[in-house]
Amino acid sequence: MTARRRRLPHAREEGQALVESALLLATLLGALAVGGTWVLKTHPQMLRAIDAQVRGHCLALSLPFP
């Protein structure tokens, strides 16, 4: 029984770290979603230019070597 009591504080710390990590991840993903929505609404021309550039690079990389 004493060995089990010694492990419980460590398990609580691991659980707290897991919860803190999950909250941080959820906060970062939420901020990314809000920021992405803002960029989509305010700068559509910039996103079209980036899309054209990425598609051009993908096209160039997909061409066969001579």
C-alpha positions as CSV (number, residue, x, y, z in Angstrom):
1,M,0.0,0.0,0.0
2,T,2.8,2.4,0.7
3,A,4.3,1.9,-2.7
4,R,1.0,2.8,-4.3
5,R,0.7,6.0,-2.3
6,R,4.2,7.1,-3.4
7,R,3.2,6.8,-7.1
8,L,-0.1,8.8,-6.8
9,P,1.5,12.3,-6.6
10,H,3.6,11.6,-9.7
11,A,0.5,10.4,-11.5
12,R,-1.3,13.6,-10.6
13,E,1.6,15.6,-12.0
14,E,1.4,13.7,-15.3
15,G,-2.3,14.2,-15.5
16,Q,-1.9,17.9,-14.9
17,A,0.7,18.2,-17.6
18,L,-1.6,16.4,-20.0
19,V,-4.5,18.7,-19.2
20,E,-2.2,21.8,-19.6
21,S,-0.9,20.5,-22.9
22,A,-4.4,19.8,-24.2
23,L,-5.6,23.3,-23.2
24,L,-2.6,24.9,-24.9
25,L,-3.2,22.9,-28.1
26,A,-6.9,23.8,-28.1
27,T,-6.0,27.5,-27.6
28,L,-3.5,27.5,-30.4
29,L,-5.8,25.7,-32.8
30,G,-8.6,28.1,-31.9
31,A,-6.3,31.1,-32.6
32,L,-5.2,29.6,-35.9
33,A,-8.8,29.1,-37.0
34,V,-9.8,32.6,-36.1
35,G,-6.7,34.0,-37.8
36,G,-7.3,31.9,-40.9
37,T,-10.9,33.1,-41.1
38,W,-9.8,36.7,-40.7
39,V,-7.2,36.3,-43.5
40,L,-9.8,34.6,-45.8
41,K,-12.2,37.5,-45.4
42,T,-9.8,40.4,-45.6
43,H,-7.2,39.3,-48.1
44,P,-8.7,37.1,-50.8
45,Q,-6.4,38.4,-53.6
46,M,-3.3,37.6,-51.5
47,L,-4.6,34.0,-51.0
48,R,-5.2,33.6,-54.7
49,A,-1.7,34.8,-55.5
50,I,-0.2,32.3,-53.0
51,D,-2.4,29.5,-54.4
52,A,-1.2,30.3,-58.0
53,Q,2.4,30.3,-56.8
54,V,2.0,26.9,-55.0
55,R,0.2,25.4,-58.0
56,G,3.0,26.6,-60.3
57,H,5.7,25.0,-58.1
58,C,3.7,21.7,-58.0
59,L,3.3,21.7,-61.7
60,A,7.0,22.3,-62.2
61,L,7.9,19.6,-59.7
62,S,5.5,17.1,-61.4
63,L,7.1,17.4,-64.8
64,P,9.3,14.5,-65.9
65,F,13.0,14.9,-66.2
66,P,14.3,15.0,-69.8
